[in-house]
């Protein structure tokens, strides 16, 4: 691989992933992890700004300002909040994000009150086989049928109130990370902290190589992806290309792998941009990266929130392969390395179309043509862009 596309520091990737997993960050409770990632950007010398709520908008300066591109990963995770203080002194839950209570049962959790933190366990309403025998096997799987048992004297609702526990308190689920010698990485909340780690490793590789992107690139770190609005207010620049970074389900009927990077062609919001997706696939092929095309039927990403917010952008999604998404997740360092390498190649590549620097076409002359994708990308030189940038097209 050439110096223009340097290798990611995988020890760095694993270290920042492990450190981020130790920081609870269910949607709505993300201030601490925002500070952590902002400090990593400071270390790399990458300037950034924060929105009011904490979305991080960074800038990796290119040789040319427009058209800009953005790459986005999200810092928030699934979790829960206290829905009710029950008469038995236990807590009813409401999920934060979309996930099954099947994966909540048996978990150790932290409950963040206004004055402190309590530890506890999530249990089914019938938790003891010695007391309920086989009736416990007949219980439905739903959030109505689990509760939090606090590790505190708490036998009544009044006890909960005396401890300072309130409705709406955040509940964070222990990540239980394990990095094995086989290269497998198991934990809750790899979605999307593993994607964040891969992006930080790609940024580190680009910065330390001394390579300058051809156009301005904006790493984004959003905080409300799990509830659907992640990138809605995150694009103040002349962004024409938006690549989301997320998790690729490895399961029967899916093409993704724990040993490859996935390019999503479509999700439940519809197809991703034809040209940008194929640009990413070509970069993966050119750099001999293990890559899969896949389609995610029950899935949204930050790209969807950016488009529905009204941005006129090309969108694509790259993802690391992961088994048991939104449960006890597992990926492999192979997939994270491939994702990081693809991101660094993309950051250093020319725009899909130089003509995207102009937000509106007065004629059809510069408008894209899907059936002539490759030829048009090679000849898209009609709009002013530094000649050497076009000549270096990947």
N, C-alpha and C positions, 0 to 999 in steps of 0.2 A: 504494500500500500504506500502511496506517495506521501510526502510530507504535508500535502494539503489536507489529507484526511487522517490525522494522527489517531493512534490507538487510545482508547479510554483507559484510565487508571482504575482497574477493577477492585483493587483494595480500597480506594477512595469510595467507589460506588457502594461497596458492601458496608463500609463504616458509616457513611451518612444514612444509608437505609436503616441500619440497626439503631442509630441515634434517633431518627425520625419515628421509628416504630415505638420507641420509649416515650414519645410525647403524645398524650391523648389529644385527638382532634376531631371529634364528631362534628358534623356541620353545625355551625353556630357557636362553636367553642374552639376557635382556631388561632387565637392571638399568639399563643406560645410557639406554635409551629411556624407561623408567619415570621416571627422574630428569628427563629432558627435558620430558616432559608434565607432571609435577608442578610444574616451574618455570613452565610456561605458565599453569597454574591459579593459582599464586601471583600471577603478574602480573595476572591478572583478578580477584583477590580472592575466589576461590571456595575455600572450605575443603574439605579432603579428608583421608582416612586411607588408609594402606597396609596390606594384609594381609601376612602373614608372607612370602609369596613375591613380593609386589609388585603385585597387582591394586590399582588406584586406585579408591577409592569416594569420590566428591565429593558435595556437597550444594548445590543452588541453592534457597535457602529460599523457600517459598511463603507465601501468606496463610493457608493451612490445611495442617495436618500430614497428614491421612489422607483419602483413600487416596493413597499415594505413587506416583510413577512413576519408571522407570529407563530410560535410553538407554545402549546399550553398543556400544563399538567395540573392536577388539582390536589390540594393539601388536605381537604376535608375527607372524612371517612363516615361509614355507617356507624350507628350507635343507637342510643335511646334517650328518652327523657321520662321523668317521673310524671305519670298520669294521675295517680291517686294515692293518698295515704290511706291504707286499709285498716279496718277495725282490729285486725290481728297484728298490727305493727309492721306489716310488710308493704312493699311498694309495688303498685301496678305500673306497667310500662307502656309507652307509645314508641314505636320505632322511629328513628331518624334515618331517612333513606329507605330504600326498598329492599327488604331482606326478610328471610323466614325466621320465625321464633324457634324453629328446629335447631338452628345454630346458636341460639342464645342459651338454651337449657344447659346447665352445668358450668356456665362461664363464671369466672371471677371478674368482678367489676369494681370500678371506683365511682362513687356518687359524689358529685361536686355541688356542695351547698353554698350559700352565700357567705358562710363563715368557716368552712373547712371541708375536709374530704373524709368520706367513710368508705371502708371496704365492705364487700358483700358478695353474695352468690345469687345467680339466677336459677330458680328452681321451678319445676312444674308444680301445680297446685296440690297434686298428690305426689310427694317426693320419696316416700319410704315404702319399699316393698314389704317390710315387716308389718306395716300398719294397714296398707291397702291391698296387699297381695296383687293379683293379676289385674285389678281395676286400673292400676297405673298405665297398663298397656292399652287401655281403651280411651285414654284422654285424647281429645282433638289437638292438632298442632295449630296454635294461634297465639297471638299476643294476649288474648283474654285468658289464657290458661297457664301463664307464667307469672312469677312474682320475684322480687328481690328480698332476700333475707339479709339484713344488715348485721355486721359484726359489732353489735352494740346492744346494750339493754334496751329492747324495743319490742314490747309485747302488746301495745295498744296504739291507736292513732295519736293519742295525747303524748305518748313517748316519742313518736316521730317528730311531732311539733316541738317538743322540748329539746330535741337534738338539733333543731334548726333545719330539718328536711322540709322542702316545700315542693309543691307542684311546679313542674317546669325545670327542676334541677337536671343537669346533664348527667348521663350515665355512660361511661366509657368502658369498653370491653378489653380485657387484657390481650395483648397481641400474641403472646407465647411464641416468640421467634426462635427458629432453629436453623442454623446454617450447617449443612452436613459436608463431609469430605467428598461426597459424590457430586457436589455442586448444586444440590437442591436447596431451596430456601422456602421454608414453611412458616406461615404466620397469618394472623388476621391482618387486615388493613394493608396488604400489599397493593391493593387498589386504593390510592394510586401512588403510594409512597415509593414503590419500586419504580414507577414511571418518573417520579420526581428525581429519584437518585440517578436514573439513567440520563435524564436531561442535564443534571448538574455535572455528571461525569463528562458528557459531551461538551458542555461549555468549558470545563476545565481543560479538556484536550485541545480545543480550538484556541483558547487564550494562551496556553503555555507553548503552543506550536508557533505562535507569532503570526499565524495566518489571519488575514482580514477578510471577512465576508464580502461578497461582491455588492450586496445590497444590505440595508439596515435590517437587522433581525431583532425581534422582541420576544424574549422568553417571558411567558406569563405563568403565574402560579395562582390559581383561583381557589375560592374557599366555599363555594356552594354548589359544586357539581352534583353531589349526591341528591340534592333536592331540585335540580333542574335549571338553575339560573346562572351557573358558573361564570361564563364569559360574556354575559349579557351587557355588562358595562365596562368591559376591559380593553376596548380598542379605540383609543383616541387618535391613532396615527393613520397614515395613508396605507393601511394594510390591504393587500390584495390576495395574499395567500395565508391560510390559517390551517395549521396542522395540529390536531389534538393528539395527546399522548395518554393512553389508557390501557385497560386490561383486556386480553383476548381470551374468552372462555375456551378451555380445552375440555371437550365433552363429545359424546357420540353425536354425529351429525354436523360437527364443526371441523374445519380444516386446520385450525391453529394448533401449534405445538409448543411445549415448554422449551424446545431447543431452537426456536426460530422467532423472528419478528413477523408480525402480521400486519398487512395493509388491508384495512376494512373497505370493502367496495360499497357496502350498504349497511344501514342499521334501521331501527324502527322509525326513524325520521325520514328515511329514503336514501337514494344513492348519494355517494360522495362525488366530488368533482372528477370528471373523467380524466382531464389532463393532469391535474395535480397528483392524483392517485398513480397514474402511469409514470409520471416523473419519479415518484418515490420507488416504484417497482424497478425502474431502469437503474436508479442509483444503487439499489440493493444488488441487482445483477452485475453491474459494473464493478462493484467492490466485493463480489463473491460472498455475499451475506446470505445465510439461510433465511428465506422469506416465504410466507404463505399469503395467499389471498383468501379472505373469509368474509362472511356475511353474518351479522348479528341481529337476530329477529326481535329480541327483547332487551333493547339497549339504546340508551341515549349517550351523548358525550357533550363536552364543552362546545364542539363545533355547531351542534344543533342550537344551543342557546345563543351563540353569536349570530347565526343566520336569522333566527326568529326575532332577535333584537333589531333587525333591519340593516345589518351590514352587508354590503355588496362585495362578497369575498368568495374566493374558491376555497373549499374545505376538503380536508382529508384526515384520516385517522390512522395512526400507527400504534401498535400495541404489543406488549409482551405476553407470551402464552402462559396461562395460569389455570390450574385445575381447581375446581370447587370454589368458583368466584363468589364473593360475599359470604363465604363460610370459612372453614379452615383452609386458607388458600396455599397453593404451592406453585412455585415457578422454578426455573433453573438459571444459573448464571449465564448459560449459553444464550438464552433469550434476552436477558438484560444487556449482555455485551453486544449482541446483534442490533438491538434497539438503539443503544448509545452510538454505535458506529454509523448506523443509518442517519441518526440525527446530526452528527457532526458532518457527514457528507452533504446532507440537505442544507445545513447552515452555510456551507461554503459553496453551494451550487448557484448558478445563475437563476433568475426567475423563470418560471414556466413560460411566460410570455412577457417580453419587455414592454409590449404594448399595453399591459395592464397598468402601467404608470398613468395612463389616461383613463379616468373613471368612466367615460362615456364615449362610444364610437359614433361618429357622425355618418359613417357609411359602413358597408360590409367588408371593406378592404382588409381591415385588420382583425375582423372577428374570427374566432376559432372555428375549426372544422374537424369534427371528431374522426371522420374516416381518413383524414390526412394528418393525423396527430403528429407523427414523427417528422414528416417533411415540413410541416408548418413550424414546429418548434425550432428546427434547424435554420429556418429562413426568416424568423421573426426579428428582423433587424431594422425595420422601418422607423421605429421610434428611437429618439436619441437615448443611447446608453453607451457607456464606454466600450469602444470597439473590442478591447482585449477581453472584456467580460463575456461577450458573445462567443469569441473564439475559444474560450475555455469551457464551453458548455459540456456538462457531463453526459 
